[in-house]
Amino acid sequence: MPRRRIHPPTPRPRGLSLVELMVGLLVGLVVSLVIYQVLAGNEGLRRSTSAGSDAQQNGMFSLAIVAHDLRAAGWGLPTADTMVCARYFTYRDDGSTRGPVPDFPGAAPVRIVDGGSAPGASDRITMMWGSSVRASVADGLLQNVTAVPNGTAARLQPASKVALSTVGGFVWLTDDKNDCALVRITASAPSPLSPDTVILSHDPVAASAGLANYNPPDEAMGELAWPSTFDANPRIHDVGALVLRTYSVDNGNLMARDDFSSGTQVQVANNVVALKAQYGISDAGSQIVNQWVSATLGPAGNWATPSLVDLRRVKAIRLAVVIRSAIKERPDAATGQCAVTSVAPVSWPDGPAIDLSNDPDWRCYRYRSFETVVPLRNVLWANLA
């Protein structure tokens, strides 16, 4: 009888034991944690690098655009020597408010308004320039001028052969009484009394937000105490198109306003937390800056409202803008407090202090200060010593 072959028993299939599963899960969790920490570190580095790059671009752009306008200040304007003014009269009506032109600097091509040292305070800086190459030429008039801009007596008839500002440009109206009124030309016609010259009109126009009126009507002239006549050697200075631009910081933004244009504030750059400026002044009769002063009333003099003599000593502007990173950094995990910034940024050594404590989270941001000195070259060229 044949023998039966006996096969060994087939092993039964086995899965992972509970211990093996738990070890695998633990290893996976450790690997995931390591990967997360690496990614979180790289993301934090990327955020900081990106924020630093954005802050640098904002700072360089903000400083460059303000410095550019400062270099233009004073161009196309009569110097204080050629147009002596004891009082300045200006007017602006944008359809909703009317009165003197805001922040008008008078004889100064640049005027700083000191913001003080309160938390979050910034300075305000205004600069003005024109487009005429003949601004310092005093053009005499054929007639005494009635300042009220309604009627024939308000027309400006130059006595010399001059090509004056086109319609829409500005002229200063003045005389030996040293009252100076800024008016805008609304019409130009050939003069029958003096060949090759023109008769200029400065009538009020309908005001709106898009087109302001700079010539006061009769009632406004009374309210603002404008001079009624210019009858002591009346003359005009042609300044052409005028720019009066004011830079300030508002809610973390660098803002600009042009009061001879729309008159509305526009954002120039964001994450700007401070704007600080000082005058660079020389001794009388000199062009060399030997002192920096804030626009305040203090031991150095009254630079909040400087006199004409002191204005001639201003030769340069020192300017600083402080930029904040756009991204708020996370607080320290152990203390719950932000430690990214512990000391407030500075404008420049021995410069105006910067206090950011109006924002309780100011330490959670990174800051950079950008500073420059801008010589007022148009003042220097005019040799206003």
C-alpha positions in Angstrom: 0.0 0.0 0.0 1.5 3.3 -1.0 2.8 5.6 1.7 1.1 8.9 2.4 3.3 12.0 2.2 2.9 14.3 5.1 3.4 18.0 4.4 4.6 20.4 7.1 1.9 22.7 8.3 1.4 26.0 6.4 2.2 29.1 8.7 -0.8 31.2 9.4 -0.5 34.8 8.1 0.3 37.5 10.7 -0.2 41.3 10.8 1.5 44.0 12.8 1.3 43.7 16.5 -0.1 46.5 18.6 3.4 47.4 19.9 4.7 47.7 16.3 1.8 50.0 15.4 2.4 52.2 18.3 6.2 52.4 17.5 5.4 53.3 13.9 2.9 56.0 14.9 5.5 57.4 17.4 8.2 57.6 14.7 5.7 59.2 12.3 4.7 61.8 14.8 8.4 62.6 15.6 9.2 63.0 11.9 6.1 65.2 11.3 7.1 67.4 14.2 10.6 67.8 12.9 9.2 68.7 9.4 6.7 71.2 10.9 9.4 72.9 12.9 11.6 73.2 9.8 8.8 74.6 7.8 7.7 77.0 10.5 11.3 78.2 10.9 11.6 78.7 7.2 8.3 80.5 7.0 9.3 82.8 9.8 12.6 83.6 8.1 10.7 84.2 4.8 8.2 86.5 6.6 11.0 88.5 8.2 13.0 88.7 5.0 10.0 89.8 3.0 8.9 92.3 5.6 12.5 93.7 5.8 12.6 94.1 2.0 9.2 95.8 1.9 10.2 98.2 4.7 13.4 99.1 2.8 11.5 99.8 -0.4 8.9 101.9 1.5 11.6 103.8 3.3 13.8 104.5 0.3 10.7 105.5 -1.8 9.3 107.8 0.9 12.6 109.5 1.5 13.3 109.9 -2.2 10.0 111.5 -3.1 10.1 114.0 -0.2 13.7 114.9 -0.9 12.9 115.3 -4.6 10.3 117.9 -3.8 12.5 119.6 -1.3 15.1 120.2 -4.0 12.4 121.9 -6.1 11.4 124.2 -3.3 11.9 127.9 -4.1 12.1 127.5 -7.9 10.0 130.0 -9.8 9.3 132.2 -6.7 10.3 135.8 -6.0 13.0 136.1 -3.5 12.4 137.9 -0.3 14.7 140.7 -1.5 12.8 141.4 -4.7 9.3 141.1 -3.2 9.1 142.4 0.3 5.8 141.4 2.0 4.7 142.4 5.4 1.4 140.5 5.0 0.4 137.7 2.6 -3.2 137.3 1.4 -4.3 134.0 -0.2 -7.7 132.4 -0.8 -9.0 129.0 -1.7 -12.6 127.8 -2.2 -13.1 124.1 -3.1 -16.8 124.2 -3.1 -17.2 123.1 0.5 -14.8 125.2 2.6 -13.2 128.6 1.9 -10.5 130.7 3.5 -6.8 131.3 3.3 -4.7 128.6 1.5 -3.9 126.0 4.2 -0.3 125.7 5.4 0.8 128.6 3.2 4.5 129.3 4.0 4.7 133.0 3.1 8.2 134.0 2.2 9.6 130.6 3.0 10.0 128.0 0.2 9.9 125.3 3.0 8.0 125.4 6.3 8.2 122.7 9.0 5.5 122.4 11.6 6.9 120.6 14.6 4.6 117.7 15.8 6.0 117.7 19.3 7.1 114.7 21.4 3.8 113.1 22.3 3.4 109.4 21.5 2.9 108.9 17.7 3.7 112.5 16.9 5.2 113.4 13.6 6.3 116.7 11.9 4.6 118.2 8.9 6.6 119.7 6.1 5.3 122.1 3.4 7.2 123.1 0.3 6.3 125.5 -2.6 7.6 126.2 -6.1 6.4 127.7 -9.3 7.1 127.4 -13.0 8.0 130.9 -14.1 11.6 132.0 -15.0 10.6 135.6 -14.4 9.3 135.4 -10.9 11.8 137.9 -9.5 11.0 140.5 -12.1 8.6 143.2 -10.8 6.3 144.2 -13.7 4.8 147.7 -13.0 1.2 148.3 -13.8 -0.3 151.2 -15.7 -3.1 151.8 -13.2 -3.9 151.6 -9.6 -5.6 148.4 -8.8 -8.9 147.8 -7.0 -8.4 144.5 -5.3 -12.0 143.5 -5.5 -11.8 141.2 -8.6 -15.2 142.3 -10.1 -15.2 145.0 -12.7 -12.8 146.8 -15.0 -10.8 148.2 -12.2 -9.6 144.7 -11.3 -7.9 144.2 -14.6 -4.1 144.1 -14.5 -2.5 146.2 -17.2 1.3 145.8 -17.3 3.3 148.9 -18.3 6.1 147.0 -20.0 6.3 144.5 -22.8 6.2 141.3 -21.0 4.8 137.8 -21.7 3.0 137.0 -18.5 1.5 133.9 -17.1 -1.1 132.1 -19.3 -4.6 131.6 -18.1 -4.6 129.4 -15.0 -1.3 130.7 -13.7 -0.7 132.8 -10.6 0.7 136.3 -10.1 1.5 138.2 -6.9 -0.1 141.6 -6.7 1.8 144.0 -4.5 2.9 147.6 -3.9 5.0 149.8 -1.7 2.7 149.2 1.3 4.2 145.7 1.3 0.8 143.9 1.1 1.1 140.9 -1.2 -2.0 139.2 -2.7 -1.9 136.0 -4.7 -4.5 135.8 -7.5 -5.1 133.4 -10.4 -5.3 134.6 -14.0 -8.7 133.8 -15.5 -8.4 135.6 -18.8 -5.8 137.3 -21.0 -6.5 139.8 -23.8 -4.2 142.1 -25.9 -3.8 145.6 -24.4 -4.8 148.5 -26.6 -2.7 150.9 -24.5 0.6 149.1 -24.7 1.6 147.0 -27.8 2.8 143.5 -27.2 1.4 143.4 -23.7 -1.8 141.9 -22.3 -4.5 142.8 -19.9 -5.0 140.1 -17.3 -8.2 139.3 -15.4 -8.5 137.6 -12.1 -12.2 137.1 -11.6 -13.8 134.6 -9.2 -14.9 131.3 -10.8 -17.4 128.7 -9.7 -15.6 126.5 -7.2 -15.8 122.7 -7.0 -13.7 119.9 -5.6 -12.1 119.4 -9.0 -11.5 123.1 -9.7 -11.0 125.4 -6.8 -11.4 129.2 -6.9 -8.4 131.2 -5.8 -9.8 134.7 -6.4 -12.0 135.8 -3.5 -15.4 137.4 -4.2 -16.4 140.7 -2.6 -17.8 139.3 0.6 -14.9 136.9 1.2 -12.4 139.8 0.8 -14.3 141.6 3.5 -14.3 138.6 5.8 -10.5 138.0 5.3 -9.6 141.7 5.5 -7.9 141.8 2.1 -6.5 145.2 1.1 -9.1 147.2 -0.9 -6.6 148.9 -3.3 -3.0 148.6 -4.5 -2.2 152.2 -5.3 1.4 152.8 -4.2 3.5 151.8 -7.3 1.4 148.7 -8.0 3.2 145.8 -9.7 2.9 142.1 -10.2 5.3 139.1 -10.1 4.5 136.2 -12.5 4.9 132.8 -10.8 3.1 130.6 -13.3 1.8 127.3 -12.2 2.2 126.9 -8.4 2.8 123.7 -6.4 2.2 123.8 -2.6 2.7 120.3 -1.3 2.5 119.2 2.3 3.7 115.8 3.6 2.5 114.3 6.9 2.0 111.0 8.6 -1.6 109.8 9.3 -2.5 106.4 10.7 0.7 104.7 9.6 0.7 106.2 6.1 2.8 109.0 4.4 0.3 111.4 3.0 0.6 114.3 0.5 -1.7 117.2 -0.2 -1.3 119.8 -2.9 -3.4 122.9 -2.2 -3.0 124.3 -5.7 -4.4 121.2 -7.2 -7.1 118.9 -5.8 -6.4 119.8 -2.2 -7.2 116.3 -1.1 -4.8 114.0 0.7 -3.4 111.0 -1.2 -1.4 108.1 0.2 2.2 108.0 -0.9 3.5 105.0 1.1 2.2 102.7 3.9 3.7 101.5 7.1 5.3 104.9 7.8 5.1 105.7 11.5 7.2 108.9 11.9 8.4 111.9 9.9 10.9 114.2 11.5 12.6 117.3 10.1 14.9 120.1 11.2 16.2 123.3 9.6 19.8 123.6 8.8 20.7 127.3 9.5 23.8 129.5 8.9 25.0 132.7 10.4 23.7 135.9 8.9 25.7 136.6 5.7 26.9 133.0 5.4 25.9 130.0 3.2 27.5 127.4 5.6 25.1 125.4 7.8 26.5 125.3 11.3 23.4 124.4 13.4 20.3 122.2 13.2 17.2 123.4 14.9 13.6 122.0 15.3 10.7 124.2 14.3 10.0 125.2 17.8 10.3 128.2 20.1 13.4 127.5 22.1 16.9 128.6 23.1 18.0 128.6 19.4 15.3 131.2 18.6 11.7 131.3 17.3 11.8 128.7 14.5 8.1 127.9 14.9 7.3 131.2 13.2 10.7 132.5 12.0 11.2 136.1 11.1 12.2 137.1 7.5 15.7 137.6 8.7 15.8 134.1 10.2 14.2 132.6 7.1 17.1 133.8 5.1 19.4 131.7 7.3 17.7 128.4 6.4 19.9 126.7 3.9 19.1 123.0 4.2 16.6 120.5 5.6 17.4 117.4 7.6 14.8 114.7 7.2 14.1 111.2 8.6 11.3 108.7 8.0 10.7 105.7 10.1 9.2 102.6 8.5 7.5 99.7 10.3 7.4 96.1 9.0 4.0 95.2 7.5 3.8 91.9 9.5 3.4 91.7 13.2 5.7 89.2 14.8 4.5 86.5 17.2 5.0 87.1 21.0 7.5 85.0 22.9 6.0 81.7 23.8 7.4 81.7 27.3 6.5 85.2 28.4 3.6 86.1 26.0 5.4 89.4 25.3 6.8 90.7 22.1 10.6 91.0 22.1 11.3 91.8 18.5 11.9 95.5 19.2 12.8 96.7 22.7 14.1 100.2 22.0 12.3 102.8 19.9 14.0 103.8 16.6 15.9 107.1 16.4 15.8 109.7 13.7 19.5 110.4 13.8 22.1 110.9 16.5 21.0 113.7 18.8 17.9 114.2 16.6 14.2 114.5 17.5 13.0 111.7 19.7 10.5 109.1 18.3 7.8 107.7 20.7 5.7 104.9 19.3 4.0 104.0 22.6 0.6 105.1 21.2 0.4 101.6 19.8 0.5 99.1 22.6 1.9 96.4 20.2 4.7 98.6 18.9 7.3 96.1 20.2 5.9 93.4 17.9 7.2 95.1 14.8 10.6 95.8 13.2 11.6 99.3 12.3 14.1 101.0 10.0 15.0 104.7 9.9 16.0 106.5 6.7 17.7 109.9 7.0 19.1 112.4 4.6 20.2 116.1 4.3 18.7 118.2 1.4 20.4 121.5 0.6 17.9 124.1 -0.6 19.7 124.7 -3.8 17.3 127.3 -5.1 17.8 129.3 -1.9 21.5 128.9 -2.2 21.5 130.0 -5.9 19.5 133.0 -5.0 22.2 133.8 -2.4 19.6 134.6 0.3 22.2 135.3 2.9 
